[in-house]
């Protein structure tokens, strides 16, 4: 979870993609970006922010065909490459 002050609309999505693009991001299944007024280390505040501020059709991004977690692949391998997420 990351807290950011967004200078423009869509900034949180850029931050989320940057987190997933990092070395540690190879082992992360989901990223939650919250506004700077929410403490990302307090799960109660994060859950409150998600339940009161998120509009799923606008705020949730599902990224497809990315390399999956190495430790717990969701889908069986059909090729020799790393496991991948859902196609649809």
One Martini backbone bead per residue (centre of mass of N, CA, C, O) as a GRO file, in nm:
protein
   88
    1UNK     BB    1   0.098   0.035   0.019
    2UNK     BB    2   0.019   0.372  -0.093
    3UNK     BB    3   0.087   0.718  -0.038
    4UNK     BB    4  -0.051   1.006  -0.218
    5UNK     BB    5  -0.002   1.306  -0.390
    6UNK     BB    6  -0.205   1.429  -0.640
    7UNK     BB    7  -0.136   1.640  -0.913
    8UNK     BB    8  -0.312   1.436  -1.094
    9UNK     BB    9  -0.506   1.260  -1.280
   10UNK     BB   10  -0.374   0.922  -1.257
   11UNK     BB   11  -0.122   0.901  -1.067
   12UNK     BB   12  -0.180   0.635  -0.911
   13UNK     BB   13  -0.136   0.446  -1.156
   14UNK     BB   14   0.161   0.509  -1.195
   15UNK     BB   15   0.250   0.411  -0.919
   16UNK     BB   16   0.148   0.120  -0.942
   17UNK     BB   17   0.326   0.050  -1.190
   18UNK     BB   18   0.596   0.107  -1.051
   19UNK     BB   19   0.571  -0.107  -0.837
   20UNK     BB   20   0.536  -0.350  -1.039
   21UNK     BB   21   0.824  -0.269  -1.187
   22UNK     BB   22   0.970  -0.372  -0.964
   23UNK     BB   23   1.131  -0.612  -0.804
   24UNK     BB   24   0.909  -0.654  -0.582
   25UNK     BB   25   0.664  -0.669  -0.791
   26UNK     BB   26   0.699  -0.983  -0.859
   27UNK     BB   27   0.545  -1.048  -0.553
   28UNK     BB   28   0.283  -0.893  -0.629
   29UNK     BB   29  -0.078  -0.889  -0.652
   30UNK     BB   30  -0.143  -0.606  -0.507
   31UNK     BB   31  -0.236  -0.254  -0.533
   32UNK     BB   32  -0.264   0.023  -0.301
   33UNK     BB   33  -0.385   0.353  -0.349
   34UNK     BB   34  -0.365   0.642  -0.148
   35UNK     BB   35  -0.417   0.907   0.007
   36UNK     BB   36  -0.234   1.116   0.219
   37UNK     BB   37  -0.464   1.096   0.459
   38UNK     BB   38  -0.369   0.796   0.457
   39UNK     BB   39  -0.259   0.524   0.636
   40UNK     BB   40  -0.094   0.249   0.497
   41UNK     BB   41  -0.044   0.098   0.797
   42UNK     BB   42  -0.367   0.117   0.832
   43UNK     BB   43  -0.614  -0.107   0.771
   44UNK     BB   44  -0.864   0.059   0.850
   45UNK     BB   45  -0.817   0.307   0.670
   46UNK     BB   46  -0.796   0.156   0.404
   47UNK     BB   47  -1.074   0.020   0.410
   48UNK     BB   48  -1.231   0.281   0.428
   49UNK     BB   49  -1.131   0.407   0.164
   50UNK     BB   50  -1.226   0.184  -0.024
   51UNK     BB   51  -1.536   0.182   0.069
   52UNK     BB   52  -1.578   0.520   0.018
   53UNK     BB   53  -1.388   0.599  -0.264
   54UNK     BB   54  -1.454   0.362  -0.451
   55UNK     BB   55  -1.493   0.314  -0.805
   56UNK     BB   56  -1.466   0.041  -0.983
   57UNK     BB   57  -1.504   0.145  -1.286
   58UNK     BB   58  -1.265   0.372  -1.230
   59UNK     BB   59  -1.030   0.250  -0.999
   60UNK     BB   60  -0.995  -0.037  -1.129
   61UNK     BB   61  -0.719  -0.239  -1.229
   62UNK     BB   62  -0.674  -0.494  -1.477
   63UNK     BB   63  -0.398  -0.688  -1.545
   64UNK     BB   64  -0.293  -0.844  -1.840
   65UNK     BB   65  -0.043  -1.052  -1.932
   66UNK     BB   66   0.137  -1.097  -1.681
   67UNK     BB   67   0.362  -1.174  -1.477
   68UNK     BB   68   0.356  -1.382  -1.226
   69UNK     BB   69   0.384  -1.554  -0.960
   70UNK     BB   70   0.627  -1.776  -0.861
   71UNK     BB   71   0.501  -1.915  -0.597
   72UNK     BB   72   0.172  -1.867  -0.708
   73UNK     BB   73   0.027  -1.997  -0.953
   74UNK     BB   74  -0.292  -1.982  -1.100
   75UNK     BB   75  -0.184  -2.107  -1.367
   76UNK     BB   76  -0.102  -2.328  -1.575
   77UNK     BB   77   0.141  -2.426  -1.771
   78UNK     BB   78   0.181  -2.394  -2.149
   79UNK     BB   79   0.473  -2.300  -2.117
   80UNK     BB   80   0.817  -2.213  -2.059
   81UNK     BB   81   0.740  -1.975  -1.919
   82UNK     BB   82   0.610  -1.776  -1.720
   83UNK     BB   83   0.358  -1.709  -1.543
   84UNK     BB   84   0.023  -1.603  -1.619
   85UNK     BB   85  -0.235  -1.430  -1.642
   86UNK     BB   86  -0.516  -1.348  -1.752
   87UNK     BB   87  -0.662  -1.290  -2.077
   88UNK     BB   88  -0.962  -1.143  -2.005
   0.00000   0.00000   0.00000
